[in-house]
């Protein structure tokens, strides 16, 4: 083995699609190349030992916002104990602003952007000459038909225990300035017949959980319909062994033909991730986000009322020009639309994104360390941003967990944001923590809060008892009431 492809995944259940693309496109070097994945949090010296046990001449590392700090330590140690090993970096975190990064200084080479063609070519030059003179190599973007699809490289273990990431297209035609996809010129589809043949092969091998990473799955409705029909056919043929698919949707683009198809899916088979980010038109214009808010709201309402789809809807706090009152209005609107999950995110300044142009005029202050979270803006000061961060964490523990399904509705009332913010502030004063709160303790705190707000002890206890969270201290506690049917739990946990 000459070339080792590696990365530090956020969790074991995450299987790196990027590494498998590289391996699939290594050409004559594929026989000399293998993948070894790790998980963040491991001891650096153990990782180095395991990498060097293969005796690689080249180590290619995928670098992302969640692993760059640990990968920097990994590269530093590798260069100390095995300076003869050539280290090549790739991935979104090192594809922009490379000159100012310590990890780039430590490594031998960097491939920015698309690596399918450029990484194998660089490896060939490193191994066979002439030795590359430049450190940074801009990735060449081939036609989509020229890219070898990687899905046969998912192992049987991957299929059994991990989320399978797939993509029918790359890129995005929209220009939302907080997103790296804003740098794309458009979206590029893979040849659909070849893609569906790969999905057929995965299904035949036992795959039942497919997470599409396409940014705009429903952009081309004809393609969307064919892919969704693929899953409907599998559900019809084997209803006792159902598939589950996750797609990211453009929120204001849901034509009737797509609605008709979505309505055919049974419960637990479909999840949509929908990025609203903000309902404030002025903020949307500032960050170049084109969105028909009325259509988006109508589509979310239709999905909650006329389909069994599990909805995961995203909002971002800390966008330039948005104050807490504006964010609260958008949050309340989403709660009332009935989405099962609202992902309350805090803005991050991803390297290379155009959001940087708003730094001075809107007083954007970012954490200098990954994940580069916004700490304050002209509209939201640091203490208030900290309150929002805590809100987001408690929201995940209580509302998004599904363990307080009945209680959450009462807790939120008619003014969801204000009511939950009050709860968030209170629970922080009681615990001084946002992590490692046992579920039994959390349930008791929720009940105490309801009583403080005027609910009778017996009524609060009965309400909690109707939820999974109120049964955690019983001898024969039922399984958790997940935020979606049981076969979605592995994906949602990931």
C-alpha positions in Angstrom: 0.0 0.0 0.0 1.5 3.3 -1.1 -1.3 5.9 -0.6 -3.5 6.1 2.4 -6.6 8.3 2.3 -7.9 9.3 5.7 -10.0 11.8 7.7 -11.4 12.3 11.2 -15.2 12.0 11.0 -17.4 13.7 13.5 -18.9 10.3 14.4 -18.4 6.6 13.6 -21.8 6.6 11.8 -20.5 9.2 9.3 -18.9 7.4 6.3 -16.7 9.8 4.3 -18.1 10.2 0.8 -15.2 12.4 -0.3 -12.6 9.7 0.5 -14.5 7.1 -1.5 -14.7 9.5 -4.5 -11.0 9.9 -4.4 -10.4 6.1 -4.2 -12.9 5.5 -7.0 -11.0 7.9 -9.3 -7.4 6.9 -8.6 -7.1 5.0 -11.9 -3.9 3.0 -12.1 -3.0 4.0 -8.6 -6.2 2.5 -7.1 -4.6 -0.8 -6.3 -2.0 0.9 -4.2 -4.5 3.1 -2.3 -6.7 2.4 0.7 -9.0 4.2 3.1 -8.7 4.4 6.8 -11.2 6.5 8.7 -11.0 7.8 12.3 -13.3 9.7 14.6 -12.5 13.0 16.3 -11.5 12.8 19.9 -8.9 10.0 19.5 -5.4 10.4 20.9 -3.1 11.9 18.2 -0.2 9.5 18.8 -2.6 6.5 18.4 -3.7 7.8 15.0 -0.1 8.4 13.9 0.8 4.9 14.9 -2.1 3.4 13.0 -1.4 5.4 9.9 2.3 4.5 9.8 1.5 0.8 10.4 0.5 0.7 6.7 3.9 2.1 5.6 2.4 4.8 3.3 4.5 7.0 1.0 1.6 9.5 0.7 -1.1 10.3 3.2 -4.1 12.2 1.9 -6.2 13.9 4.6 -9.7 15.4 4.3 -9.9 18.6 6.3 -13.2 20.0 7.5 -14.3 22.7 10.0 -15.0 20.0 12.6 -11.7 18.3 12.4 -9.1 20.9 11.4 -7.7 21.5 14.9 -7.2 17.8 15.5 -5.9 17.2 12.0 -3.4 20.0 12.4 -2.0 18.1 15.5 -2.0 14.9 13.5 0.0 16.5 10.6 2.5 18.1 13.0 3.2 14.7 14.7 3.4 12.8 11.4 6.0 15.2 10.1 8.0 14.9 13.3 8.2 11.1 13.4 7.9 10.3 9.7 9.2 13.2 7.7 9.7 11.0 4.6 5.9 10.6 4.3 4.3 13.1 1.9 1.1 14.7 3.2 -1.5 16.0 0.9 -4.5 18.0 2.2 -7.9 18.5 0.7 -11.4 19.4 1.7 -13.4 22.6 2.2 -11.4 23.9 5.2 -8.2 24.1 3.3 -9.6 25.1 -0.1 -9.8 28.8 0.8 -7.5 31.3 2.7 -4.8 28.6 2.6 -1.9 31.0 3.1 -2.9 31.8 6.7 -3.4 28.3 7.9 -0.9 26.4 10.1 -2.0 23.0 8.8 -1.1 24.1 5.3 2.3 25.3 6.4 3.0 21.9 7.9 1.8 19.8 5.0 3.6 19.1 1.7 0.8 19.8 -0.8 -2.8 21.0 -0.9 -5.5 20.3 -3.4 -8.2 23.0 -3.3 -11.8 22.4 -4.5 -12.6 19.3 -6.6 -10.0 16.6 -6.1 -11.4 13.8 -8.4 -8.9 14.5 -11.1 -6.2 16.6 -9.5 -5.4 14.4 -6.5 -4.6 11.2 -8.5 -2.5 13.3 -10.9 -0.6 14.9 -8.1 0.0 11.5 -6.5 1.4 10.2 -9.7 3.8 13.1 -10.0 5.0 12.6 -6.4 5.6 8.9 -6.9 7.0 8.9 -10.4 8.1 12.5 -11.1 8.6 15.1 -12.1 8.3 16.4 -8.5 5.6 19.0 -8.2 7.0 22.5 -7.6 3.9 24.2 -6.4 2.4 23.5 -3.0 -1.2 24.5 -3.7 -2.9 22.8 -6.6 -6.3 24.1 -7.8 -8.7 21.2 -8.4 -9.7 20.6 -12.0 -13.5 20.2 -12.4 -14.2 17.4 -14.9 -17.5 16.7 -16.6 -19.8 14.8 -14.3 -19.8 11.8 -16.7 -16.1 11.5 -16.3 -16.2 11.1 -12.5 -16.3 7.4 -11.3 -19.1 6.9 -8.8 -17.9 5.6 -5.4 -20.8 3.7 -4.1 -19.4 0.2 -4.5 -16.7 1.3 -2.1 -19.2 1.3 0.8 -18.4 -1.8 2.7 -20.9 -4.3 4.1 -20.1 -2.8 7.6 -20.9 0.7 6.2 -24.2 -0.5 4.9 -25.1 -2.3 8.2 -24.1 0.4 10.6 -23.5 3.8 9.0 -25.3 6.5 7.2 -24.7 6.2 3.5 -24.2 9.6 1.9 -25.1 9.9 -1.8 -25.5 12.7 -4.3 -27.3 13.0 -7.6 -25.7 16.4 -8.2 -23.0 18.8 -7.0 -23.1 22.5 -6.6 -25.8 25.1 -6.1 -27.2 27.9 -8.3 -28.0 30.1 -5.3 -25.6 32.7 -3.8 -26.4 32.6 0.0 -23.3 34.3 1.3 -23.0 32.2 4.5 -22.7 29.0 2.5 -19.7 27.6 0.6 -22.0 26.6 -2.2 -22.4 30.3 -3.0 -19.1 30.0 -4.8 -20.5 27.5 -7.3 -21.7 28.7 -10.7 -24.6 26.3 -10.9 -25.6 22.8 -9.9 -24.2 19.9 -12.0 -26.2 16.6 -12.2 -24.6 13.2 -12.5 -25.9 11.1 -15.3 -29.2 9.9 -13.8 -29.3 6.3 -15.2 -25.8 5.6 -13.9 -26.6 7.1 -10.5 -29.8 5.0 -10.1 -28.0 1.9 -11.2 -25.6 2.5 -8.3 -28.5 3.0 -5.9 -30.0 -0.2 -7.1 -26.8 -2.0 -6.4 -26.6 -0.5 -2.9 -30.2 -1.6 -2.2 -29.5 -5.1 -3.4 -26.6 -5.2 -0.9 -28.9 -4.3 1.9 -28.8 -0.5 2.1 -32.0 1.0 3.5 -30.9 4.4 4.7 -29.8 7.0 2.1 -28.9 10.5 2.9 -28.7 12.8 -0.2 -26.2 15.6 0.2 -27.5 17.5 -2.9 -28.0 21.2 -1.9 -31.0 21.6 -4.2 -32.6 18.1 -4.6 -35.9 19.5 -6.0 -34.4 22.0 -8.4 -35.0 19.7 -11.4 -38.4 18.3 -10.7 -38.2 15.6 -13.4 -35.0 14.2 -11.8 -36.5 14.5 -8.3 -39.6 12.5 -9.5 -37.5 9.7 -10.9 -35.4 9.4 -7.8 -38.4 9.4 -5.5 -40.1 6.9 -7.7 -37.1 4.6 -7.2 -37.8 4.6 -3.5 -41.5 4.3 -3.9 -41.0 1.2 -6.0 -38.8 -0.3 -3.3 -41.4 0.5 -0.6 -44.2 -1.1 -2.7 -42.1 -4.2 -3.4 -41.0 -4.7 0.2 -43.2 -2.8 2.6 -42.0 -5.0 5.5 -38.4 -3.9 4.8 -38.7 -0.2 4.1 -36.2 2.3 2.9 -35.6 5.7 4.3 -34.4 8.7 2.3 -33.3 12.2 3.4 -33.3 15.1 0.9 -32.5 18.8 1.2 -35.2 20.9 -0.5 -35.4 24.4 -1.9 -38.3 25.7 0.3 -40.3 27.7 -2.2 -40.3 25.2 -5.1 -42.8 22.4 -4.6 -44.9 22.0 -7.8 -48.0 19.8 -7.8 -46.3 16.8 -9.4 -43.8 16.7 -6.6 -46.5 17.1 -4.0 -48.4 14.1 -5.5 -45.4 11.9 -5.3 -44.4 13.0 -1.7 -48.0 12.2 -0.5 -47.5 8.6 -1.6 -44.7 7.9 0.9 -45.7 6.1 4.1 -44.7 7.3 7.6 -41.0 6.9 8.4 -39.8 6.7 4.8 -38.9 10.3 4.1 -37.2 13.3 5.7 -36.7 16.8 4.2 -34.2 19.3 5.4 -35.5 22.7 4.5 -33.2 25.8 4.9 -35.3 28.8 5.8 -32.4 30.6 7.7 -34.4 33.8 8.0 -37.9 35.1 7.2 -36.7 38.7 7.2 -36.6 40.0 3.6 -34.1 42.7 4.4 -31.7 40.2 5.9 -32.2 37.8 3.0 -31.3 40.6 0.6 -28.2 41.4 2.6 -26.9 37.8 2.3 -28.1 37.4 -1.3 -30.7 34.8 -0.4 -33.5 34.6 -2.9 -36.6 33.1 -1.3 -40.4 33.6 -1.6 -41.3 33.5 2.0 -45.0 33.1 1.4 -44.5 30.1 -0.9 -42.0 28.6 1.5 -44.4 28.9 4.4 -47.2 27.5 2.3 -45.1 24.5 1.3 -44.0 23.7 4.9 -47.7 23.9 5.9 -48.7 21.6 3.1 -46.0 19.1 4.0 -47.1 19.0 7.7 -50.8 18.7 6.9 -50.8 16.5 3.8 -47.7 14.3 4.0 -46.1 12.0 6.5 -42.7 13.5 5.8 -40.5 14.3 8.8 -39.4 18.0 8.5 -36.1 19.4 9.7 -36.2 23.1 9.1 -33.2 25.4 9.6 -32.9 28.9 11.1 -29.7 30.8 11.6 -29.2 33.3 14.4 -26.6 36.1 14.1 -27.0 36.9 10.4 -26.0 40.5 9.5 -28.8 43.0 10.1 -31.1 40.6 12.1 -31.9 41.4 15.7 -33.4 39.1 18.3 -36.9 40.4 17.7 -36.7 39.6 14.0 -35.3 36.1 14.6 -38.0 35.5 17.2 -40.7 36.3 14.7 -39.3 33.8 12.2 -38.9 31.2 14.9 -42.5 31.6 16.1 -43.7 31.4 12.5 -41.9 28.1 12.0 -43.2 26.6 15.3 -46.8 27.5 14.2 -46.2 25.8 10.8 -45.7 22.5 12.6 -42.3 21.3 11.5 -41.2 18.4 13.7 -37.6 19.8 14.1 -36.3 23.3 14.0 -32.6 23.3 13.8 -31.6 26.5 15.6 -28.1 27.3 14.3 -25.6 30.1 15.1 -23.9 31.7 12.1 -20.4 30.5 11.3 -17.9 32.2 9.1 -16.8 29.5 6.7 -13.5 30.1 5.0 -14.0 31.6 1.5 -17.7 32.6 2.0 -18.7 36.1 0.9 -20.3 36.8 4.3 -17.0 38.3 5.3 -17.9 41.5 3.4 -20.4 42.4 6.2 -17.9 42.2 9.0 -17.2 45.9 9.4 -20.6 47.5 8.5 -22.5 45.1 10.8 -20.0 44.7 13.6 -19.6 40.9 13.0 -17.3 39.4 15.6 -16.3 35.8 15.0 -14.5 33.2 17.1 -11.0 32.9 15.6 -11.0 29.2 16.2 -13.2 26.5 14.5 -16.1 26.5 13.9 -15.7 30.3 13.7 -19.1 31.0 15.3 -20.3 34.5 15.4 -19.9 36.0 18.9 -21.6 39.3 18.5 -23.0 41.7 15.9 -24.2 45.3 15.8 -27.7 44.0 16.5 -26.9 41.2 19.0 -24.3 41.8 21.7 -22.1 39.0 23.2 -24.2 38.3 26.3 -27.3 38.0 24.2 -25.6 35.8 21.7 -24.6 33.5 24.6 -28.2 33.3 25.6 -29.1 32.3 22.1 -26.4 29.6 22.1 -27.9 28.2 25.3 -31.4 28.4 23.9 -30.2 26.3 20.9 -28.8 23.6 23.1 -31.8 23.3 25.4 -34.1 23.4 22.4 -32.3 20.3 21.1 -32.6 18.6 24.5 -36.2 19.3 25.0 -38.1 20.1 21.7 -36.0 18.4 19.0 -35.3 15.2 21.0 -39.0 14.1 20.8 -38.9 13.1 24.4 -41.1 16.0 25.5 -43.5 15.9 22.6 -46.7 16.8 24.6 -45.0 18.9 27.2 -43.2 21.1 24.6 -46.5 22.3 23.1 -47.6 23.6 26.5 -44.1 24.9 27.3 -44.1 27.0 24.1 -47.7 28.3 24.3 -48.7 31.2 22.1 -45.3 33.0 22.1 -42.8 30.1 21.6 -39.6 32.1 21.4 -40.2 34.2 24.4 -41.5 31.3 26.5 -38.6 29.1 25.6 -36.1 31.8 26.2 -37.4 32.4 29.6 -37.2 28.6 30.3 -33.6 28.6 28.9 -32.5 31.5 31.1 -34.0 29.8 34.2 -32.6 26.3 33.6 -29.2 27.8 33.1 -29.4 29.5 36.5 -30.4 26.2 38.0 -27.8 24.0 36.3 -24.9 26.2 35.1 -24.6 23.6 32.3 -25.8 22.9 28.8 -24.4 19.4 28.5 -24.4 16.3 30.5 -27.8 16.9 32.0 -29.4 13.5 32.7 -32.8 13.0 31.2 -34.4 12.3 34.5 -33.0 15.5 36.0 -34.1 17.5 32.9 -37.6 16.1 33.2 -37.9 17.2 36.8 -36.6 20.7 35.9 -39.2 21.0 33.1 -41.9 20.0 35.5 -40.6 22.5 38.1 -40.7 25.2 35.5 -44.2 24.5 34.5 -45.3 24.7 38.2 -43.4 28.0 38.5 -45.4 29.3 35.6 -48.7 28.4 37.4 -49.5 24.8 36.5 -50.7 22.7 39.3 -48.3 20.0 40.5 -50.6 17.1 39.6 -51.3 18.6 36.1 -47.6 19.1 35.4 -46.7 15.6 36.6 -49.5 14.1 34.4 -48.3 16.1 31.4 -44.7 14.9 31.9 -46.0 11.3 32.4 -47.6 11.4 29.0 -44.1 11.8 27.5 -41.2 9.5 27.3 -39.2 11.9 29.4 -41.6 11.4 32.3 -41.1 7.7 32.4 -37.3 7.4 32.5 -37.3 6.5 36.2 -39.8 3.6 35.8 -38.6 0.1 36.0 -39.9 -0.9 32.6 -39.5 2.4 30.7 -40.7 2.3 27.1 -38.3 3.0 24.2 -37.7 6.7 23.5 -40.4 8.5 21.5 -38.1 9.6 18.7 -38.8 12.7 16.7 -39.6 10.3 13.8 -40.5 6.6 13.4 -38.0 4.1 14.7 -36.1 3.3 11.5 -35.2 7.0 11.2 -33.5 7.0 14.7 -30.0 6.0 13.5 -30.0 8.8 10.9 -31.4 11.4 13.3 -28.8 10.5 15.9 -26.1 11.0 13.3 
